[in-house]
Amino acid sequence: MGALYRRDVILALRAGGGALVGLLFFLCVVATVPFGVGPDLALLARIGPAIVWIAVLLSTLIGLDRLFRAERDDGSLDLLKMQDEPLVLIVLVKCLAHWTAYVLPLVVLSPIMGLLMNVGPAGLGAAFITLLVGSPAITFIGAAGAAIAVSLPRGGLLVPILILPLSIPVLIFGVGASYAATSEIEAFLPPFLILIALTLFFAVVGPLAASLALRQGDD
């Protein structure tokens, strides 16, 4: 499992692996918003956490179709299914590797991008923590969509359509917790705990659904 994790991370970070595309898209989305909103720093500070969350969500969607594509292209997907380890565990490891390579850099950059939008220290910290906790849920959800789409022609176009509606609760509670932290810490805890619960829920359901979809793709 460790070798699979390292392999996927290295492949994603190589030129053409797709991680850089998601990072550049994230930077472009956040940098473009001030031009549309205007020079109102107070407004930018209020909507900053939501913009960062939406940018991370959209940037994550870009790379999710690559989750099983390399294995499909070189034929190793069938070999993964025949491993002694449960397929659901293999999918979980691939999700963690994908999150590390594609999403974690976005989370690390999020406080810097928040500073560009005049977000205060409380908002910056809350956005970082909620993204660190909540963004894996998007990857786990995406695993199921990627597994369904991998056996379809031009299935990559289907992945965002499948994933985006299911990611809305994660976005709602992630942004809600970020906003609540700017007012009082007591208001931050309830949506943050729900966000943790969503991530744990999708950590179980996402890889399980993806493994079933990969098995079903053989039929």
N, C-alpha and C positions, 0 to 999 in steps of 0.2 A: 504493500500500500504506500509506503514511503517513497519507493522508486517511482510509482505512478504519479504521486503528487509532485515530486521534483521534475519529472519529465514534462508534465502539463504546464507547470509554471515556466520552465525554460522555453518551451515551444511558444508560449503566449508572449513572452518578452522578447523573443527574437524579431528581427525585421520581418514584417509581413505577418506576424502572429496576431495582430489585431488590437493588442492592448494599447498601443500608441494612438490608434484611431479614436478609441473611446476617450482617451485622455484629452486629445485635441478637441474633440467635439464638446466635452465638458467645459473646457476653457472658453470655447467660442460661445456657448450658450450663456454662460455667466457674464462674459464680457459684453455681450450684445444687449442684455437687458437694460443697463443704464441708458443706452441710446434711445430705447423705446419709452422708458419711464420719464426721462428728463433729469434735470439737475436737482431734483427734490431729494436731499440727503435723508430727511426724516422718513419719507416714503420708502426709499431704498432700504433703510435700516429696518423698517417694519416687515417688508416682504422678503428681505434677504434670506432668512432660513428656508422659506418656502421655495425660493428660486434655486438655492443650492440643492435642496432635496429633489426637486423636479429635474434638475440638470443631471444629478447622479442617476436617477431612475432612467432617464432617456439614454444616457451614455451606457448604462448597463445593458439595456435592450440591444444595443448595436452588436455586442459581442456574443450574445447568448446562443446564436445559431451555430457558433463554432464549437460548442461544448462536445458534440459527438461527431462533428464533420470529419476531422482528421482520421478518426478510427474507421469511419465509413469509407473514406476515400482509399485508404491503404489496406482495407480488409481486416484490420485488427479488431474491429467491433465484434465480430463473431468469436474471436479468441477470448475477448474479455468475458463474453457470456459463458464460456466453457471453463473459466477459472474455478478453482476450489472455493475461493471466497464468494460470499453471496453477492449477487449483482447489485443489490441495493447498497451494499457497503462500498462497492467500486464507484457507483454513481455519487455517493456522498463525498468520497475523496476527490473525485473530479470536480464537484461543486466547490469544495474548499479551495482547490488549486485555482479554479477559475476566478473565485472571489479574490484570492490573494493577488493574482496577476492583473485583473481587469478593474476591480472595484476598490481595493484597499488604497491604491495611489490616489483615487478620487477623494476618498475619505480623508486622507492625510492632507490633501490640498484644500479641503473645504474651509478651514479657518482662514487661510490666506485669501481665498475668493470672497469670503464673508467680509473681511477687512476692506476689500475694494468697494463693498456696498455699504460701508459705514455701520456694520452690525456691531453692537456692543459686546463686551467680554462675556456676559451671561449668555447671549444668543449664540456667540461663536462656540463656547464650550458645550452648550446644549445641542447644537447642530452636529458637532463632532461626535459626541457620545451617542446620540440617537442614530446617526448614520453608521457608526461602528457596530451598534447592536442590531439595527433594523435592516441594513443593506444586504446581509446574508440571506434574509428571507426572500428578496427579489431573485437571487441566484437559485435558491431552492425551488421557487415557483418556476423559474425559467427552465430548469432541468426537465420538468415534465413537458413543457412546450417544445423544447429542443428535441426530446426523444420522440415526440409525435411527428415533428416536422422532418426528422433526419431521413426518413424513408420515402418522403414525398418529393416529387420534382418541384424545384423552386420553393421548397418548404421554408427556407429562411424568411420569406416574406410573411409567412403565417405566424412565426414566433411572436412578434410584438402584439399581434391581434389577440393571441391566446393569453399572453402574460399580463398585458396592461390592466385589464379589468380586475384581475385577481390581486394586483399590486396596490390597488387603491386603498384598502384598509391600512396597509403598511405606511403609505404616504400620509394618510390622514392622521394617524397617531404619532408618526415621526415628526410631522410639522407641528401638530398640536402640542407635543411635549416641548419642542423647541420654543414655541411661543410662550408656553406657560412658565418656562424657566426665567423669562425676562420680567415676569410680574412677581411671583412668589414661589419658593421652592416646594411648598406643599402642593401646589397645583401641578407641578412637574411630574410628581411621582405616579399618579394613576395612569395617565396615557403612556408613560415610560414602561410601567409594568405590563400593560397590555401589549406594547410593542415587543417586549421580551417574550411574552407568551405567543405572539404571532410567529416570531422567528423560530421558537422551539417547535411549534406546531408544524410549520412548513419544513423544518429540518427533518421531520419524520415523514410527512405526507408527500413532499416533493420528490425525494429520491425513490420512495416506494412507487409512486405513480410513474416516474420515469423508467424504473426497471420493468414495470409491467408493460409500459408502452414499447420498450425495446424488445421484450419477449414477443409481444403481439405483432411487432413488425416483421417477425420471421414467418408469420402465417400468411 
